[in-house]
């Protein structure tokens, strides 16, 4: 069962400031598709060091969307990529899909 992203961390961070929440969500919705595209481009070109760097960036968005198990997957995947190992690729990409679907609904 895939864990569900949520805005609870953003809401907690904002202390009820909806303008702040909107700013964070807007930044995530703007940056995430670009970072995801860079991830797939570098992966296709087998530039594992660059893939690890973008996974590192995406990790923060995973955390902000309250995806604790997915965050752990990202940490392990990033470490694997630093050794040119793509184990956990499918798991990580299902996290990206999960995030994409969620961001498209908010």
matplotlib code that plots the C-alpha trace (Angstrom):
import matplotlib.pyplot as plt

x = [0.0, 1.4, 1.5, -0.6, 1.0, -0.5, -0.2, -0.2, 3.5, 3.0, 0.0, 1.9, 4.8, 2.5, 0.8, -2.5, -1.0, -2.8, -0.8, 2.4, 0.9, 0.0, 3.5, 5.1, 2.7, 3.2, 7.0, 6.7, 4.3, 6.6, 9.9, 8.8, 8.0, 11.3, 13.3, 11.5, 12.4, 16.0, 15.9, 14.6, 17.0, 20.1, 18.9, 18.5, 22.0, 23.3, 24.7, 24.3, 26.1, 23.7, 20.7, 21.8, 22.0, 18.4, 17.1, 18.7, 16.7, 13.5, 14.0, 13.1, 9.8, 9.1, 9.6, 7.4, 4.6, 4.7, 5.9, 8.1, 8.6, 9.2, 11.8, 13.6, 13.5, 14.9, 17.8, 18.7, 18.3, 20.5, 23.2, 22.8, 23.2, 26.4, 27.7, 26.1, 23.5, 19.9, 18.3, 15.1, 14.6, 11.1, 10.2, 11.5, 9.7, 6.4, 7.0, 7.4, 4.1, 2.3, 3.6, 2.6, -0.9, -1.3, 0.1, -2.3, -5.2, -4.3]
y = [0.0, 3.3, 6.0, 9.1, 12.5, 15.3, 18.9, 18.4, 19.3, 22.5, 23.4, 22.8, 24.9, 27.8, 28.1, 28.7, 31.3, 30.2, 32.7, 31.0, 27.5, 28.7, 30.0, 26.7, 24.7, 26.9, 26.5, 22.7, 22.6, 24.7, 23.0, 19.3, 18.7, 20.3, 18.2, 15.1, 15.8, 16.2, 13.0, 11.0, 12.7, 12.0, 8.4, 7.8, 9.1, 6.9, 10.0, 8.5, 11.2, 13.8, 11.4, 11.2, 15.0, 15.4, 12.6, 14.6, 17.7, 15.7, 14.2, 17.5, 17.7, 14.1, 15.1, 18.2, 16.2, 14.0, 10.8, 9.2, 5.8, 7.3, 9.6, 6.5, 5.0, 8.2, 8.2, 4.6, 5.1, 8.2, 6.2, 3.4, 5.8, 7.2, 3.6, 3.5, 1.1, 1.6, -0.8, 0.9, 2.7, 1.3, 2.1, 5.6, 6.2, 5.0, 7.7, 10.3, 9.1, 9.2, 12.8, 13.8, 12.5, 14.3, 17.6, 17.5, 17.4, 20.4]
z = [0.0, -1.1, 1.5, 0.7, 0.4, 2.5, 3.3, 7.0, 7.4, 5.3, 7.4, 10.6, 9.3, 8.3, 11.6, 9.7, 7.3, 4.1, 2.0, 3.2, 2.4, -1.1, -1.7, -0.7, -2.7, -5.7, -5.5, -5.2, -8.2, -10.3, -9.4, -9.1, -12.8, -13.8, -11.3, -12.3, -16.0, -15.1, -13.1, -16.1, -18.5, -16.4, -15.7, -19.4, -20.0, -17.1, -15.3, -11.9, -10.0, -11.4, -10.8, -7.1, -6.9, -8.2, -6.0, -3.1, -4.1, -4.6, -1.2, 0.4, -1.5, -0.5, 3.1, 2.9, 1.5, 4.6, 2.9, 5.6, 4.0, 0.6, 2.1, 3.5, 0.0, -1.5, 1.0, 0.2, -3.6, -3.5, -1.7, -4.2, -7.1, -5.7, -6.3, -9.8, -8.5, -9.6, -7.1, -5.8, -9.2, -9.6, -6.0, -6.3, -9.6, -8.0, -5.3, -8.1, -9.7, -6.4, -5.9, -9.4, -9.0, -5.7, -6.9, -9.9, -7.4, -5.4]

ax = plt.figure().add_subplot(projection="3d")
ax.plot(x, y, z, "-o")
ax.set_aspect("equal")
plt.show()
